[in-house]
Amino acid sequence: MSLLSRLKENWLQPFFFFGNNPVTLIGSGLTTASAITLLSYWMMQMVGHRFANPYLGIIFVLFLPALFVGGLLLVPIGMLLRRQALRQAGQIPASYPALHLDDPLFRHGVIVVLAATFVNFIIVGLSSYRGVAYMDSPRFCGQSCHVMAPQWTAYRESPHSHVDCVQCHVGSGMESYIQAKVNGTRQLVEVAFHTWPTPIRATLNNLRPARETCEQCHSPTRFVGEKLLVKTTFGDDEKNSVTRTVLVLHLGGVDSVSHFSGIHGHHLNHFEYVATGADEQTIIAVTATNPDGTTTQYVSTDWKGPIRGVTRTMDCMDCHNQATHVFQTPQEAIDEAMLDGSPSPDLPFVHKEGLQLIQAKYSSQAEAGRKIVAGLDDFYRTKYPDVWTSQRPKIDAAARRLVAIYDRNVYPQMKITWGTYPNNIGHMAYPGCFRCHDGNHVSRDGKTLSNDCSLCHNLLATDETHPGVLNDLGLQNELHLQ
């Protein structure tokens, strides 16, 4: 018996006989419909069409491929069920209905099955690849999962908005990939059953170490140098008086001869600390490794209990904890906006009123939007009717910007308000540097972790309207601070 004859009798004839059942036919229909839809979607993408709705990605990249594979699985399931039913009824024929290749209908059916099988392999392979790639995309992480809206908004405005989420949140290798997918499955269950945490927090000990993320781009050997920083603030008086603070940051680092200096240099040595909680905001002890290999422990004089808590080895993220997902303080946000021109500093008391409006409690962003606009309009209409009449465009623009500031930083539905996510860079709005450098962390032999500000920066001007140093440097006009 020829190979073709054996193939026909042992495979094709049973396939067509047992395949004639509702389950198999439904599976074939689902697979065919999904395949046609997927191919049409991919062709539209190839010709340059882009779909703005993020949930379409879930449908076309995850749901339809799953439906396609599910349809394929129904084909053999239906055949097995029919075979079992016929066997129990004793109706399996001794020989299956004959099939003849000279029959045009059968011949065309074989060609269709073979072609469909080839196409199915391509679709399954391509769908798997595209599905994995889509789940690793920032759009999937930030837009498809609506509870991540705060982090997505902050990410898009950060210096790392061009870096894919997985480059920092998912390590290399199969183990890291599996861990990420298991964690993602847990989060999917939380979203499905509305049990996700509010607010969402990522503790540093659960993140990848900085040497695998930050230092892949930011080499410690490139930190050496100084940085001029000009901080502009507006007052709460009628004229929104402008003052500026100018300082030089000693960024430092490690140079070509392994000399440590400045902010980064002093923290590139090995430090281990113990904090009272996973937010690492209260540090009770710091252990420094000395050049000779010995260690020195500095314990807060305010702490009277045992040295127990969350232990962590310090890296970049302990200070740069909002390197990508930055949430501002209300003062920072409105000062930055006014420096940009909206709210306009020409509007009397706009800084004071704006701060009060964006810091008020609202039940939702929608309510905040309505009340901020109405509140600012009412203030100028009742207190400054001339301004309300003559500068309505500036008032309307200021209101829109205040709403945008609120929407950027506050999410009542996620219990995220001002200060929910502290920023450990600096020490003005949050403890930051002073978590360790408060002058109260003392070793057994009386040494103290220094709180000498000049180690990190030099103040050149403090709260001055026209800092002379900027004129000396020729930067008054360059920085638009005239």
C-alpha positions in Angstrom: 0.0 0.0 0.0 1.4 3.4 -1.0 2.1 6.2 1.5 -0.7 8.2 0.0 -3.1 5.3 0.4 -2.1 4.8 4.1 -2.4 8.5 4.8 -5.9 8.5 3.3 -7.2 5.4 5.1 -5.5 6.0 8.5 -5.9 9.7 8.8 -8.0 11.6 6.2 -11.0 9.3 6.2 -11.2 9.1 10.0 -10.6 12.9 10.2 -13.5 13.8 7.9 -15.8 11.1 9.5 -15.3 12.1 13.1 -15.0 15.8 12.2 -18.6 15.9 11.2 -19.9 17.1 14.6 -21.1 20.4 16.0 -18.2 21.0 18.4 -15.6 20.6 15.6 -17.6 22.7 13.2 -18.0 25.5 15.8 -14.2 25.3 16.5 -13.5 25.6 12.8 -15.8 28.6 12.5 -14.2 30.4 15.5 -10.7 29.7 14.2 -11.6 30.9 10.7 -13.3 34.1 11.9 -10.5 34.9 14.3 -7.9 34.3 11.5 -9.6 36.5 9.0 -10.0 39.3 11.6 -6.4 39.0 12.8 -5.0 39.1 9.3 -7.2 42.1 8.4 -5.9 43.9 11.5 -2.3 43.1 10.8 -2.7 44.3 7.1 -4.2 47.6 8.3 -1.2 48.1 10.6 1.2 47.2 7.8 -0.2 50.0 5.6 0.3 52.5 8.4 -3.1 52.6 10.2 -2.8 53.1 14.0 -5.5 52.4 16.6 -5.6 54.9 19.4 -7.8 52.9 21.8 -5.5 50.9 24.1 -8.2 48.2 24.7 -8.1 47.3 21.0 -4.6 45.9 21.7 -6.1 43.5 24.3 -8.7 42.4 21.8 -6.5 42.0 18.8 -3.3 40.9 20.4 -4.5 38.8 23.3 -8.2 37.9 23.1 -8.5 37.1 19.4 -5.4 34.9 19.3 -6.7 33.1 22.4 -10.0 32.6 20.6 -8.2 31.4 17.6 -6.2 28.8 19.6 -9.4 27.8 21.5 -11.2 27.2 18.2 -8.3 25.0 17.1 -8.5 23.0 20.3 -12.3 22.4 19.8 -11.6 20.6 16.5 -9.9 17.5 18.0 -12.0 17.7 21.2 -15.2 17.4 19.1 -13.7 14.5 17.1 -12.7 12.7 20.3 -16.2 13.2 21.8 -17.9 11.9 18.7 -15.5 8.9 18.6 -16.3 8.1 22.2 -20.0 8.4 21.7 -19.9 6.1 18.7 -17.8 3.6 20.5 -20.2 3.4 23.4 -23.0 2.9 21.0 -21.1 0.3 19.1 -21.4 2.3 15.9 -17.8 2.8 14.8 -17.7 1.5 11.3 -15.2 -1.2 10.2 -14.2 1.0 7.4 -14.6 4.7 7.0 -16.4 6.3 4.0 -14.0 6.2 1.1 -12.4 9.3 -0.1 -11.1 9.7 -3.7 -8.7 12.4 -4.8 -10.3 12.4 -8.2 -13.4 13.8 -6.4 -13.1 17.6 -6.9 -14.9 18.4 -3.7 -12.6 16.1 -1.6 -9.5 17.3 -3.4 -10.3 20.9 -2.8 -11.1 20.1 0.9 -7.6 18.5 1.3 -6.0 21.5 -0.2 -7.9 23.9 2.0 -7.0 21.9 5.1 -3.3 21.8 4.2 -3.3 25.5 3.4 -5.2 26.3 6.6 -2.8 24.3 8.7 0.1 26.1 7.2 -1.6 29.5 7.8 -2.5 28.4 11.3 1.1 27.7 12.2 2.0 31.2 11.0 -0.8 32.9 12.9 -0.1 31.0 16.2 3.6 31.9 16.0 3.1 35.5 15.0 0.3 36.0 17.5 2.5 34.5 20.3 5.3 36.9 19.4 3.1 39.9 19.1 1.2 39.0 22.3 4.4 38.9 24.3 5.7 42.1 22.7 2.4 43.9 23.4 2.4 42.8 27.1 5.9 44.1 27.4 5.0 47.5 26.0 4.5 50.7 28.1 1.1 51.1 26.5 -0.1 47.8 27.9 1.3 48.5 31.3 0.0 52.0 31.6 -3.2 52.3 29.5 -4.8 48.9 29.4 -4.7 48.6 33.2 -6.7 51.7 34.3 -5.5 51.4 38.0 -2.0 52.3 36.8 -3.2 55.7 35.4 -1.2 57.7 38.0 2.0 55.9 37.3 1.4 56.1 33.5 0.8 59.9 33.6 4.0 60.5 35.6 6.0 58.2 33.4 5.0 60.0 30.2 6.3 63.3 31.6 9.5 61.9 33.1 13.0 61.9 31.6 12.6 58.1 31.1 9.5 58.3 29.0 11.4 56.7 26.1 12.5 53.7 28.2 10.2 50.7 28.2 8.8 49.7 31.6 10.2 46.2 31.3 13.7 47.5 31.0 13.6 48.5 34.7 10.8 46.3 36.1 11.7 43.0 34.4 15.1 41.4 34.6 16.8 39.3 31.9 16.5 35.6 31.7 13.7 33.1 31.9 13.4 33.2 35.7 12.8 37.0 35.8 10.3 36.7 32.9 8.3 34.0 34.7 8.4 36.0 37.9 7.1 39.0 36.0 4.2 37.1 34.4 3.3 35.4 37.7 3.2 38.9 39.3 1.2 40.2 36.4 -1.3 37.3 36.8 -1.8 38.3 40.4 -2.4 41.9 39.5 -4.9 40.8 36.8 -6.8 38.9 39.5 -6.8 41.9 41.7 -8.2 44.1 38.9 -10.8 41.5 38.0 -12.1 41.3 41.6 -11.5 44.9 42.5 -9.0 44.1 45.3 -6.0 46.1 44.1 -4.2 48.2 46.7 -4.9 51.9 47.0 -2.6 53.6 46.7 -0.3 51.2 44.7 3.2 51.2 46.1 6.4 49.6 44.9 8.8 49.0 47.8 12.5 49.3 46.9 13.4 45.8 48.1 10.9 44.5 45.5 12.6 46.3 42.7 15.6 45.3 40.7 18.9 46.6 42.0 20.2 49.8 40.5 23.3 48.1 39.1 20.9 46.2 36.7 18.8 49.2 35.8 20.1 52.8 36.5 23.8 51.9 36.0 23.2 50.4 32.6 22.9 53.9 31.3 24.2 56.1 34.1 27.8 55.1 34.8 29.2 56.1 38.2 32.3 57.3 36.4 30.4 60.0 34.6 29.0 61.7 37.7 32.0 63.9 38.4 31.3 67.6 38.3 29.2 70.5 39.6 25.6 71.5 38.7 24.1 75.0 38.9 20.6 75.0 40.2 18.2 77.9 40.1 15.0 77.5 42.1 12.2 80.1 41.5 9.4 80.5 43.9 6.4 82.8 44.0 4.9 84.4 47.1 1.4 84.4 48.4 1.1 88.2 48.3 -1.0 90.2 45.8 1.9 90.6 43.4 3.0 86.9 43.6 6.5 88.2 44.4 9.3 86.2 42.8 12.3 85.1 44.7 15.2 82.8 43.6 17.6 80.6 45.3 20.8 79.7 43.5 23.1 76.8 44.5 25.8 74.7 43.2 25.4 70.9 43.6 28.5 68.9 44.1 27.4 65.9 42.1 30.8 64.2 42.4 31.3 60.5 41.8 34.3 58.4 41.1 37.0 59.6 38.7 39.5 57.7 36.6 41.9 57.3 39.6 39.1 55.9 41.9 38.8 59.2 43.8 35.4 59.6 45.4 33.9 63.1 45.8 30.6 64.9 46.1 27.1 63.6 46.5 27.4 60.5 44.4 31.0 59.7 45.5 30.1 59.7 49.2 27.3 57.3 48.6 29.1 54.8 46.3 30.6 53.0 49.2 28.8 50.1 50.8 26.1 51.2 53.2 23.4 49.1 54.8 20.5 50.6 56.7 17.5 49.6 58.8 14.2 51.4 58.3 11.0 51.1 60.4 8.8 50.4 57.4 8.8 49.5 53.7 8.5 53.1 52.7 12.1 53.7 54.1 11.2 57.1 55.4 12.4 56.5 59.0 15.9 55.1 59.1 17.0 54.0 62.6 20.5 52.7 61.8 23.1 52.9 59.1 26.1 50.5 58.8 29.1 51.8 56.8 31.8 49.6 55.4 35.2 51.2 56.0 38.2 51.1 53.6 39.9 48.5 55.8 36.9 46.2 55.7 35.6 47.0 59.1 32.1 48.4 59.7 30.7 51.2 61.7 27.1 51.4 62.8 25.4 54.7 63.3 22.2 54.5 65.3 19.6 57.3 65.7 19.5 58.8 69.2 15.8 59.1 68.9 15.4 55.3 68.6 15.3 53.4 71.9 14.2 49.9 70.7 16.0 47.0 69.2 17.6 47.5 65.7 15.0 45.6 63.7 13.0 46.5 60.6 13.4 46.6 56.8 17.1 46.0 56.0 18.4 47.3 52.7 21.8 47.9 51.0 21.8 51.5 49.6 21.9 52.2 45.9 20.7 54.9 43.5 17.0 54.3 44.2 17.2 55.2 47.9 17.5 58.9 46.9 16.2 58.8 43.3 13.1 56.9 44.4 11.0 58.9 41.9 13.3 58.8 38.9 10.5 57.9 36.6 7.2 58.2 38.5 7.6 61.7 39.8 4.7 63.3 41.8 5.1 66.9 42.7 4.3 68.9 45.8 1.6 71.5 45.2 4.1 74.3 45.7 6.5 72.8 43.2 3.8 72.3 40.7 2.3 75.7 40.8 5.7 77.5 40.9 6.8 75.5 37.8 3.6 76.4 36.0 3.8 80.1 36.9 7.4 80.2 35.7 6.1 78.8 32.5 3.5 81.7 32.3 0.2 80.0 33.3 -1.2 80.8 35.8 0.0 84.2 34.8 1.9 86.0 37.6 0.0 89.2 36.5 -3.2 87.9 38.2 -3.3 89.1 41.8 -3.0 86.4 44.5 -3.1 83.7 41.8 -0.4 81.7 43.7 -2.2 81.8 47.0 -5.6 81.1 45.6 -4.3 78.4 43.2 -2.6 76.6 46.1 -5.8 76.6 48.1 -7.9 75.3 45.3 -5.6 72.5 44.3 -5.1 71.4 47.9 -8.8 71.3 48.8 -10.4 67.9 49.2 -12.5 66.6 46.3 -14.2 63.3 45.8 -13.1 62.8 42.3 -11.0 64.5 39.5 -14.3 65.5 37.8 -15.5 67.3 40.9 -12.1 69.0 41.3 -12.2 70.2 37.7 -15.6 71.8 38.2 -14.8 73.4 41.6 -11.3 74.7 40.7 -12.6 76.5 37.6 -15.7 77.8 39.5 -13.6 78.8 42.5 -11.0 80.8 40.6 -13.7 82.5 38.5 -15.7 83.4 41.6 -12.6 84.8 43.4 -11.8 87.3 40.6 -15.4 88.1 39.9 -16.1 89.1 43.6 -12.7 90.4 44.7 -11.2 91.8 41.5 -14.1 92.6 39.1 -11.9 94.8 36.9 -9.4 92.0 36.5 -12.3 89.5 36.0 -13.5 91.7 33.1 -10.3 92.7 31.5 -8.2 89.5 31.9 -10.8 86.7 31.4 -8.5 84.7 29.0 -5.7 84.6 31.6 -8.1 83.6 34.3 -9.6 80.8 32.1 -6.1 79.6 31.2 -5.0 79.7 34.8 -8.0 77.6 35.8 -7.3 75.0 33.1 -3.7 74.8 34.2 -4.6 74.3 37.9 -7.0 71.5 36.9 -4.2 69.9 34.9 -1.9 70.2 37.9 -4.4 68.5 40.1 -5.2 65.7 37.5 -1.5 65.1 37.1 -0.8 64.6 40.9 -4.0 63.7 42.7 -6.2 60.6 42.2 -9.0 60.4 44.8 -10.2 57.0 43.5 -6.7 55.6 44.1 -6.3 57.4 47.5 -3.4 59.4 46.0 -3.1 62.9 47.3 -0.3 65.4 47.8 2.6 63.8 49.6 1.4 60.2 49.1 4.6 59.4 47.2 7.6 61.2 48.9 10.6 62.2 46.9 13.9 61.6 48.7 16.0 63.9 46.5 16.9 66.9 48.7 15.3 67.7 52.0 12.8 70.5 51.6 9.4 68.9 51.1 10.3 65.5 52.6 13.0 64.2 55.0 15.1 63.0 52.1 18.7 63.5 53.0 17.9 64.1 56.7 16.7 60.5 57.0 20.3 59.7 57.7 22.1 63.1 57.8 20.1 64.6 60.6 23.0 64.9 63.1 21.4 62.3 65.3 22.8 59.1 63.9 25.8 58.4 66.2 28.3 55.5 66.4 29.4 53.9 69.7 32.7 55.8 69.6 30.8 59.1 69.2 31.2 59.7 65.4 28.2 61.3 63.7 26.9 61.0 60.2 27.6 64.5 59.0 24.8 67.0 58.4 27.2 69.6 56.9 25.2 71.0 53.9 28.4 72.2 52.2 29.3 68.6 51.5 26.5 68.4 48.9 26.0 72.0 47.8 27.0 75.6 48.2 24.3 78.3 48.5 25.1 81.3 46.2 21.8 83.2 46.8 18.8 82.5 49.0 15.4 83.9 48.3 16.6 86.9 46.4 14.5 88.8 43.8 17.5 89.5 41.5 20.5 87.3 42.5 23.6 89.1 41.6 25.4 85.9 40.9 23.2 85.3 37.9 24.3 88.6 36.4 27.9 87.8 37.2 27.5 84.5 35.3 25.6 86.2 32.4 22.5 84.0 33.0 19.9 86.5 34.0 18.5 86.7 30.4 19.5 83.2 29.4 17.2 81.8 32.1 14.4 84.3 31.4 14.6 85.6 35.0 14.7 89.3 34.3 
